[in-house]
Amino acid sequence: MNPSRKLFARALLLIIPAVLLCSAPAKSQAQFLTVDCSGTNPNAYPSINAALPNAGPGAFVLITGVCNESVSLQSVDHLNLGAFFGQTATINGGISINNSEDIHLYGLNVTNPAGEGIDVANSRSVTLDTCTSNGNGDNGLRVGGGSDVSIFTTATFDNNAGNGISVFSNGIVIAFAWGNTLDLSNNSGPGLRVAQGSFTTFGHTTIANNTQGPTSDSGYGIDLRGAAQVQFGSVFGPNVVSGNQSGGVWLQENAEISFWFGGYPNLIQGNGPVGVLAGLGSQVTFFNSVQISGHTSAGVDLYANSQAYLFGANTVQNNGSSGDPRSAGIRVDGNSEALLRGGQISANIGPAMLLLVNSSADFSGVSFSGNGVISCDSSSVMISDLAGPNTTPPAGVSCRTPHGLGGRQVHKMQPSMPDWSAQKAWHDKYAKFAVKH
C-alpha cells in the first residue's frame, strides 16, 4: 500500500468512531415530545396519539390544551405523560393502561362520558401525580389484573356514574397525599370499592355523599368484598367518611379494614343507618383515632362471624334512633365478637353494646356515659373489668359473665409508618425535567 493510501486508511479509523459517537444519543439525554391540542403551536404534535408512536423508553410527552381523544398505552415501558410541571391539561376521553410498566401521569384532568376514566390492567408501577378523573360514565379509576398504582399529592375521583375508585383482581392502590387531599365523593356507587384487592391511604382522604347507583353498586362510602385488605392511616391529614347514603363502610366475604392514628383523627360521621357494617367473616380494627357518630341505627354493626377490635382513644357516640329497637352504639350479632381496650361509648340511643345470637364482647378500660352499658340476649356473653360471674352487675349491664378468668390478651400492632422515598424521588424527577421554558 502506498503512503497516501495508508494515510487515508488511518484517517478513516479515526473519523468513523467519532462520527458514530456523535450520532448516538446520550444515555442521560431525556426525550421530550410536546403536544399542543389547541393547534396553536405548529412545532408541536396536534394530539397525544400522534406523539405516542415516536416516544421511546423514558420519554416525556408534555401536553397543553384540551385533548378530545382517548389514549391507550399498550405494552409501553417507562413513559412520562402529562402537563408541564405546575400546570394541568384536560383529556376528554379515557386513558387505558395495559401490560405496561413505569408509567407516570401528571396534571391530567380526565373526563370520559362513555366509560372508565382511567383503567389500569396487568401493569406495574403506574403513578397518578396531581390527576383528577371526574364525571365519567363509569368508574373514575379502575385497577385490576395484579396492577399496582400510586396516587401522589392532590387527586379527585368525583361525580362518576360508577365508583370513585374500583380495585379488583389483585390490584393494589396506595395514596400519598403529602399534605394535600384525595377526594372520592358524589359518585353513583361507593367512593371506594375493593374486591380481591388492596387499598392504602395515609390521609388526607375524604369519601362523602356517595349514593346507590342504578346497577348493583351500593351507596356506601367504602364497599369491601372478597378478602379485600384496606388501610386508612392519618399521617398527612384526617380521613373523613361522611354523608354516604347507605352507610360509611361495608365489609363482606372475609374483608379487612384498619383505621389507625398517624397524627390526625379518622372521622366516620352521619352515614345513613350505620357507620361500619362488617359481615360474613370480616374484620375491622380501630387504633386510637376513630370517631364514629351520627348514624340512625348503629355506629358499628357486626354480623355473621365477624370481629371488631377497638384499641385506645376511639369514640362511638350519638348513634341510634328511638324508632329502631336494635339501636345501639355497637351491635354484635350472629356468632360475632367485639374486643375493646379503652375508648368511650356515649350518648347512643339504646345500649352502648347490644349482643345477639351467640355473640360476645370482651372489654376493659372503656368509659360509658349517657347510654346503657351492655345488653345481651340469652345466648350471648361478656368478659369485662366491670363484674365477675355470680355477682350483682352494675347499672346498665344486662349480660351473663361465663367465668372470672379475665379477658383475652391482645397483641395486635398498629401498622408502621411507610417509606415513601422512592415515590417522592419520582415526583421530584418530573418536577425537574418537565419545566416549561
Disulfide bonds with the S-S distance in Angstrom:
Cys37-Cys67 1.93
Cys376-Cys399 1.88
